[in-house]
């Protein structure tokens, strides 16, 4: 007998049973039971777009398509439907078959039929097709009629149901307490004395675990035999039964290593909720663990451009999870040393435990946003982080297209096309006090909405504008967009912005300390990310809704907007110091800034707000290059930073400290003395070699490099010493003394005694160049840093002398 259950959706997949596809929904009931819901009724389909001149023969074409039917997966329906394609009414044939894998085969055959312009939506994966059509979103709650089945289908869940009705969203989800999810963080340590660990040879010596019940555990190899540790890992996951598994760079190291290592040892890595299934690398490079959501936190950290060094310990410190000074740090190449010496194993255990604690702490920071991003886009949590921003927006657009009866364009291979970008003013060189940064809120999405920009609203013939109530014409480039009716992108963006406003309005009713507030805050961030991606998406050559002219028009309107704002600011008597894309830097006069904001919002129709206030900011003549001291005392470095792979940690550290000194004190002499002290410490061996390591990634096999760059030479030396190196490995090297070229003096840092390091190289090519990026603009010379006393008492004296 049918019953009704209420559940939260986690993920979707499918299997072929017999010759029929079965949709699998993984979920948690609102009373906390882990369940599987099966839908055996849904079938794969795609569309054949009929050429306009053949629309009268649509039924004939549908019949011709039906005759392509194959016994292995019959075409069970071929019917003519009315759809829209790029906003225009079109006829298409919806082709439905049995086995999802045959859709691509039919797609190619259908395109050969006379009168068929193209096959569309054949590349939308079957499980995603289902949740799109049924309007299902991860981490949302639904009510559905089901029938319980015999629990003999190989699922590790409390109950298995067959879906017999249509899932209905539970209207006010905030009034329902959603079930708590079980979360497990893990990290592995590998024993390798020969460079990059090799799963066919090197054992997993420690697997560290921390779960949402507060349990922490280290699973250790028996000496160099890791069979028991990996088996214990399988047992732990099966017993704890996590809904979400988190790691750091786990999609590209921990999981692939464990999968290959288990296979090498003949162990079945049976950790999924589907009995007998093992983790596999899936689309977007993520590792799929059926029935569980595997999340690589590194995917989200990669997008945090403000974090320069993205190692686990650096990120954990930056996000306030764990200070580096309060945890154990061991270089990866020294792990065998700590494992071999039983007296040192205690330290290695603490290191492994700190790693997994940091990973779990990052999950607490990052998962709320990731979950909301999944809920907003409709993409399962294990995939949404691994895919790029463009793909996230695209899945949102595909759902919107389904709701609007729009056909989804195919992804087409295209060559990169350039177009004129945003306005970047030449800055007023020097030090400026009390500077406000005004930021146009969501400038590009707002332009797209105001001027109805999209690939479906372009008007090529000016005479056609009249029938649309006129056209918006982009300045400079002249592209026209109809005024009405609203296009696909305008509707989507208006909905996104409306949703975000509703969420933010709800936040005002809640206490900032409440869990509900935090959920809404992460939701509004996810909506903002999607809206802001829309302009870049149109100019992305991999986009289904690619439109170079649209992107070009948006930047043209953007340039016009910021130049108009700059002109008005100057009329008000505001000193304009710099302008970049959607930001203006002006001297902070409260009343005049208020008038500028009113002009932009009332006269130009765009929202602008105060983003930052600098107590002091320094500009060179170069664009996109400045250093600012924020009101809270933080240093903001843009364009100067030594962030390339060929800078050592000391160079980065010194540069930031110099910026802090000159902006907080205005004292050039003090900055110079600081540099001299660093140079002295270098020469006297007081700075650890780890701060001098330069990291660079091998992007191809050593043999494929034509020229011996330093990291390539260092990698060869590692290989010659018996270490295995391969593409993707990060090579850490230092430069040693000698008269050879710099490349020939590059050695793996763990093979070098500190006394061999070429200190003069680090002074001349690392420390001094890093700080001269800032100090040279104040008349400081390299010679002053190394030998002579400072020539200026302060930055202000310097600029006064130039006046």
N, C-alpha and C positions, 0 to 999 in steps of 0.2 A: 504494500500500500504506500502511495506517495506521502511524504512528510515535508515540512518546510524547515530549512536550516538557515542560519545567518552566519556568514563567514567573511573573513578578510582574505583577499587574494594575495598570494606571494609570487607565484610564477605560473607559466603555462608551457606545456610541451605536447608532443603527440607521439603515438606509436601506430604501426600497422598491425592489426589483428586479423588474421585471415587475409582478405584482400581489401579490408576496409580501414580507414583511418579513425583513430579514437583520440579525441582531445583530452588532455590530462591537465586539470587545474589543481595546483598545490595550494592549500590554504589552511587557515586556523579558524575554527569556529569561535564565536564571541565568548564561549565559555571555556576556551583554551584547548580544545582537542585538535590535534594535527590530523587533517583529512585530505583525501583525494576525491575530486569530483570528475567523473568521466562523462563526456558527451560524444555519443556514437552517431549523432544525426547530422553533423556538419560536414560539408564537402568542399574540396578545393575548386576555385574558379578563377578565370581571368576574363579580360575583355578584348574583343576584336573591334577596332575602331574602323568604321566604314567611311570610305572616301565620300566627300560631299556629292560628287556627281553620280554616285552609285546608291544613294539613300533610297531611291525608289525600288531598288532590287534587294533591299535589306533582308526580306524573308527568304529570298532565293539564296542569298549568301549564308544565312543561318542554316539552311538545309544542306548546303555544300559542306559547311563545317561539321555538321552532324555525321556526314558520310565518312569523315576521317576517323571515326570511332575505332579503337583497337580493343581486342578482347582482354588484354592485360589490365586495362583501365578504361572502360567504356565512357563515352561522352553521354552523360545522362540527361543533359539539357543544353539546348542551344537556342536562346530566345533573344529577340530584338528588344532593346531597352533605350529609353531616352536619357541621355546624360549631358553633362557639360564638359567641354575640354578647353582650357584656358578661357573660361567664362562664356564660351559660345555654345549654343545648343548643337548637339551632335547625336547621331544614331550609332549604337554599338551593339554587338552581340555578346551576351554574357554566356561564356562557355564553361559548363560545370562537368567535372569528371570525378573519378573515384580516388586515385592514388596521387598524392601531392607531387611525387617525384616525376610524374609524367606531364605535368603542366608545362615545363620548359620544352619538352618534345613537341607537344601540341602547339605551343606558341610559334615555333619555327614553321611548322606545317601550315598553320592558319595564315601566316603572313604571305604565303605564296598564292593564296586564292585571289583571283581578280576581284578588285573592289575593296579589298582590305588594306587600309592605309598603314596600320601597325597593330601589334599585340601589346596590350597594356596591363600592368599590375600582375604580371606572371612571376615577378621576382619578389613579391611580398610573401615572406615565410608563412607557412600554414598556421602555426600556433599564434603568430602575431595577427594574421588575418582574422582569426576567430575572436581574439579579445578586442580588436578594432570594431568588427561588425556587431559584437554584443555589447559594446561600450563599457568594457571592463578595464579597470585601472588597478595596478598594484597598490596595496596598502589602503584600499578603499573597501567598505563593507557592503555586502549584498545579501539579499534574501532570495532563495530559490527553492523550487519544488524538486525533490529528489526521491529516489528509492535506494535503500541500503542494499548492497550486494554482499555476497559471501566474501569474507576476508581471506581470499586464497589467491589473490592476483599478484602477489610479490611486492606489495608496497609496505614500507615501514612507517605506517601511520595508524591512528586509532581506528578509523573507519574509512570505508570506500563507498562512494555513492554514484549512482547513475543519475545524471541530470534529466528531468522530464519536463521542466518548465523553462521559462526565460528568467535569467537573473535580473533582479530589480534593485537598484541602488537604495540604500537606507538613507532617507532624505537628510536628516540633520545628524551628520556623522559626528559632530563635535559633542553631541549630547550622549554619545555612546562611548563607554570605556573599552577601547580596543584591547585585544589580548596582548599580553607582554610576549616579546620574542626572546628566544634563547640565543645568546651571542657567544661565539668562541673565537679567541685570537690565538694564532699560532706563529711560530718562527722556528727555523731549523739552523743548526750549526753543522758544518761539514768538515771532515778531516781531509785536508789536501796539502801534501808537501810538494806538489808539482804544479803550482799555479792555479788557474781556474779549475774548480772542482769538476770532476768527471763522474757521472752517476754509474758508469760501467765499472769504475774502479774505486771511487772514494766513498767511504761510509758516512751515513748521517749519524753523528755521535750524540747530538742532543736535539730533542724536539721540545720546545717550551710551549706551555699552554696556560691560558687564563680565560675563565668563562664568566658569564654574567651572574653566576651564583657566588662569585668571589673566590672560587677555587683556583689555585695555581699549582702547576705540576711540571716537573722535568722528567722526560722519558729519555733514558740514557742507553747508549749501545753497551754491549758487553765487550769491553775492550775495543776491538775494531770490527766486531760483528754486530751489525745493526738490525738483524732480523727481528729481535724481540722488541726493539724500540718502535719499529714501523708497525708491528702487529699490535702493540699497545696503543699506538696512535689510532689505528682502525677501531679498536675496542672502545677507546675513550669517546670518539665521535659517535659510535653506535649507541653507547650508553647515555651520554649527555644529550644527544639528539638535537644539535643546534639548528636553528632556523637560518642564522646568518654566520658565516665563517669569514673572519677578516685576517688579512696579512699585509705586509708592506713589501711591495714588489713581488708579491706571491704568484701573480699570473706569469711572470717571466723568470722566476727562479724557484721558489719553494715548491709550488705544485708540479711544474715540469720535472724538477729533480726527483721528487718523491715518486711520481708516476714511473719514470725511467728506472729509478733505483729498485722500486718494488717489482717491476717486470724482470729486472736483472736477477733478483733474488727468488723469483717465482712466487711472490706474495700477491694476492689479489687485494687491491686497494679499494675494498668494498665499503666505502664511506657514504654512499648516496642513500636516498630514501627509496630508491628503486632497487630491489634485491638483485644482486649480480652485476649491476651497472657500475662502472668506474668513472672517475673524473676524466673529462676530455677537453682539449682545446677547441673552442667554438668560434663563432663569428666575432669580429672585432678583437680577436686575440685573447679573449677572456677564457678562463677555465670553468667549464660547466660542471657543477656537482648536483645531479638531478634531485629535486625536492628541497635543496638547500640553496641559499643565495651566497655565492662566493664573491666577496668584495675585496679588491686590491686598493687599499687606501692611497697608494702611490699615484693612482690615476687622477685623484683629486688634487694631490700636492703638485703634480706636474703643471696644473693650471694656475698655481699661486705664484705669479711672477715676482712678487715681493720677496719670496724666499729664494735666495740665490743658491745656497748649498742644500741639496735635497736628500742628504743622508738621513736615516731614521733619527739619529741623535740630534742633528741640527734642527730638523723639523719639530721634534718633540720639545726642544728648548724654545724655539720661536713661538710655538702655539701654547706655551705655558704648561705643558704636560709633565716634563721632567728636565731638570737642569743637567747639563753635561757634567758640571762639577759635582753633582750628587749621584752619579751613576758610574758603573765600571765601563771603561772603554778599552777594547783590545783590537789591534789591527788584525784584519782577516787572515793575513799570512802567518800570524803568530799563534793562531788557534791550535795547530798541531803541537806546538811547544807546550801550551797549557794543558793539553790532553795527555801528552806523554808523561809529564811530570805530575804524579798524583798529588803532590803538595800544592800545585798550582790549580788543580781541577776545581777547588772551591771557588777560586776567583772566576774561572770560566763559567761555572754554574750561576754565579751572581750576574755575570755579563749576559748570559742567556735569559735569565729571569728579567733583568732590566729591559732587554729587547722586547720581550712579549708584554711587559707592563707598559712600555712606551707605545707599542702597537695598539693595545687595548685602550689606552688613554687617547690616542689619535682617533680611534673609532668613536669614542664618546663625543669628540669634537666634530667629526666629519660625517658620521652616519645620519644625523638628523637632516642635514641638507641633502645628502644623497637619496634618502628615502623620499623626501618631498620632490626632488627632481624626477625620480621614478614615477611618483604618483601623478605629477603634472604632465609628463611626456607620454606616460603609458608604457614606457620601456622597462622591462624587469631590472631590478636593482643590480644584478650581476653583470648586466650589459651596459647600463646607462653611463657608468663611469669610464668603461673601457673605450667607448665610442667617442669620436670628436664632437665638438659643439654643433657643427653643421648637421651631423646625423641626428643628434637629439632634437634639433628644431625640425628636421625633416619628418621624423615620426610624428611629431605634433601636427605638422601640416597635413600628413597623410590622413590622420584622424579627422582633421577639419574638413578635408576634401570629401571624405566619406559622408560626413554630416551635410555637406552642401551639394551632394550629388555630382561632384567634380571627379573626373577621371585623373588618376595620378600619372604624370609623365614618366617615361623611362629615363634611367640614368644613361647619358650619352658621353662617349669619350670626346673631349675637346682640348684644344691647345689653349694655353694661358693667354689671356688678352689683357693688356694694360689700359688704364684710363687715369685721367688727372685726379689726384687725391685731394686731401683737405688743405686748408690754409694753415701754414706755420709761419708766423712772423719772425723776422730777425729780432732777437731780444735787445733791450737796452743794456749794454755791457756794464757790469759793476755790481756794487752792493746796494741793495734797496731795503729799507726798513718798513715794517708794518704793511705787508703786501697781502691782498686778498685774492684768492683764486675763485672765480665764478665759473660754474659748470652748468652747461645746458643739459637739463635732465632728459635722458634718452633722445638726444637730438635726431639721430637718423630714423628711429622708428616714428618719431613725431612728424618728421618730414614726409615719410611714406604715407602716414595717415592723412595729413593735411592735403597733400597733392595727389592722393589716390594712386600711388606708384605701384606698378606690378606688371608682370609680363602679359597679363590679360587686359590691361587698360591702356596700353600704348596705342596711339593713333598715328598711323603713317601718313594718311592723306588729310591735310589741314581742312579740306572742304567737308570732312565728315564730323568735325568738331561740333557743328551746329546741332546735330541730332542728339548729342550728349549734353546739351546745355552749356557747351563751351569746353575748352581744354585748358589745363594748366601747362604752361610752357617753361621748361627748365632754363634758367639763365645760362649764357655761354654756349651750351651744347644744343639747345633748341628742341630737345625731345618733348613730345606732347603726350599728355595723359588725360583721358576723359574725366570730366567732373562727376558724372553720374552714369550708371549706378555704381555703388562702391565695389571695388575689385576684391579679389581673393585675399591678398595680403592686408588690405585695409581692414576687412572684416576680422581676420585672424588677430591682427595687432590690437584692434579696438577691444576685442574680447579679452586678450591677455592683460591689457592695461586696466580694463574694467574689473577683471578678477583681482588684480593686484590691489586696486583701490578698495575693493570690498574686504580683502584680507587685512589691509592696513587699518581700515575703519574698525574691524572687529578687534584688532590688537589694542585699540584705544580703550576698549571696554574691559580689558583684562589687566591684571597685575603683571608687570614685567618679570616678576619672580615665578609666575605660574607656569606649569608644564604646557598648558594650552597656548600661552603667549609665545613660548619658544617654538612650538610647532608651526604657528601662524607666521612667525618671523622667518623660519626656514622656507616656508611655502612662498612668501613674497619674494625672497631672494631667488628662488628657482624660476618664478615667473619673470623676474627682471632679466635674468640671464638669457632666457629664451627670446624675449622681446629685443634685447640688444644685439642678439645674433642675427637678426633678420636682414639687415643691410649687407653684412659680410656674406651671408648665405647667397644672396642673389649674384654676387660677384665671384662666387666659388665655382670653378669650372666643373666640379663633380656634382653640383646640385641638380636635382630633377627640375626645379623651377628656376634654372639659371637664366639671368637676364643682364647682360653687360650694360646695355643702354639704361636700364633701371638704376643700376649701381652708379653709373656715370652721372645720371641726373640728380641722384640723391646727394652726391658729393658737391655738385654744382650749386644746389640749393643751400647746402651746408656752408660753402664758402661765402655765398651771398649773405647768409644770415649772420655769420660771425663778423664779416667786414662792416655790415650795417650797424651792428652792436658797437664795434670799435669806433666807428665814425661818431655815433651818438655819445659814447663815453668821452671822447675828446671834446665834443661840443659842450659837455657838462664841466669840462676842466679837469677831468680825471686823467692822471698820468697812466698811460697804457704801457706796461713794461714788456709784455709777451702775450702771444696768442697761439694756441695749438689745437687744431681740430674742433673741439667743442668746449674749450676752456679759455678764459681770459684772466691774465694777471694784471691787476691794477693797484695803484697806491690806495690804501684803505681810508676813504673819507666816507663815514657812515651815511650821511644824508645823500651824498651824490651817488653812492653805490645803490642806495634804496631807490633813487629815481631811475637809475639804469635798469634795475630789476623790473620796475613798474613798466618802463618803456618796452622791454623785451616781451613781457607777459601780455600787456594790454594792446600794444600797437603791432607787434610782430606775431603774437599768438603762440609763443613758445615759453616753456617753463625754464627758469634759470635760478640757481641757488648758490649760496656760499658753500664752497666745498672745503677749503682750507684757509687758514690765516697763518702766514709766516711772520715770525718776529723779525727775521732777517733772511734774505735770500740773495744768492750771488749768481749772476749770469755771465757767461762768456759771450763772444760774438756768435758762437755756433748755436744752431737750433737744437732743440731737444736736449739741452745740456745745462743743468743748473743744480745747485746745492742749496737746500733750505733748512732753516731752523724753525720747527713748528712750535706752536704755543706751549705744548706740553713738554718741550725740551728734546723731542726726538729729531734726528737728522734725516732728511729726505734727500737722497742722492739719485739724480736722474742723468743718464748719459755719460757720466764720468766713471761709473763703477767698473772696477776690475772684475768682471764676471766671466770673461772668456776662459776656456779651459786651460789656456797657457799662462794663467796667473796663479801664483801660489797663495795659500791662505794668509801668509804674513802680508803680502802686498795688499790684499783686500782689507785686512784688519787695519793696517797703517793708513790707508787712504781714508777710511771712515773716521778714524781718530783725528787726522789732520783737518778734515772737514768740520768736525765737532769743535776743535780748538779755534779755528779761524772764525767760525760763525758765533760761537758763544763768547769768546773773549776779544775777537778782532785783533789778536796779537800774532803777527807773522813770526816775530822772534821766537815766541813760545813754540810755534809749530816747527820751526827749523830746529830748535833745541831737541824737540821730541824725536825728529827724524835722526838727528845726530846720535841720540842715545840708542835708538834702534840699531843704527849702523855699528855703534860701539859693541853692543851686545852680540850682534852677529859675528863680529871679528873675534870676540872673546869666547865664542862658543856657548853663550848663555841661552840661545834660542834653539828649541828642539828641532830635529831634522824633519819631524812630521809637519811643521809649519812651512817647510820649504818644498814640499812635494807638489809637483805639477801633475794634474790629472787630465788625461785625454782618452777618448774612446776610440778603439779600433773599429772602423766602419766596414772594413773588408779584410780578406785574408792577407797576411804579411806579404806573400808573393805577388799580390796584385798592386802593391804600392810601387810607383815608378821612382819616387824620390824618398830618400830616407829621412823623414821627419823625426824629431827627437823621440816621440812616443813609439814610433815604428822601430827605431834602433833599439830602444829599451826593451820592446816586446821580443825582438830577435834574441837579445841577450837572455831574456827569461826562458825562451824556448831552448836555446843552446845549453842552459843550465838544467834542463829537464822539466821545466814548467810548460804546461799546455796553455796556449793562448789561441783565442778564436774571435771572429767578428762579434762586436757587442761588448767585449771585455774592456773595463776601464784600466788603463795602464798608468801607474803612479811612478814618476821618475824624478830624479834630481840631476843637476849638472855638476860634474866633478872637475877638478883642476886639470889643466893641460893646455896644449897649444893647438889641438885639433879643432875642427868645426864644432859648434854647439851640439849639433845632432850626434856627432861621434863621441861626445862627452856625456851623453844621456844614459844613465844607468837606473835600473829598478831600485827604488829607494831602500828596499829591505836587503839589498846586496851591497850597501855602501856604508862605510864607517864615517861618522860625522867629520873627522879630520880631513877626509878627501873632498868634501863639498867645496865648490868654487864660490867663496863668499863674494868675491868681486863681481862675479856674474850676477848674483842676486841683488847686489847694491846697484849695479849699472843697468840691469835689464828688468828688474822687478820692482824694487822698493822706490828708487828715484823716479822712474817713468810713471808709476802709479800716482805719486803725490804731485809730480810736476803737472799732471793734468789739471790740477787745481792751482797750485802755487805759481806756475809760470805766468798766470794772468795778473799776478800782483808784483811782477818784476823780479821774482826770485829766480836765481839761476841754479843749475846743477852744482856749480862750483861752490856756491854759498852753502848748499846742504852738506857738502863734504868737507869744506875747508874753512871758509871765511865766515865772520860773524854776519848777522842779518843786516840788510841795508835799510829796512824800513821798520819803524817802531810798531806801526799797526796798519791794517788794511785801509783805515780811514785816512791815514797820512798819505798812503800811496795814491789814493784816488784824488786827494786834495792837491797833490803835486802835479797831477795830470790835468787838473781843471784849467 
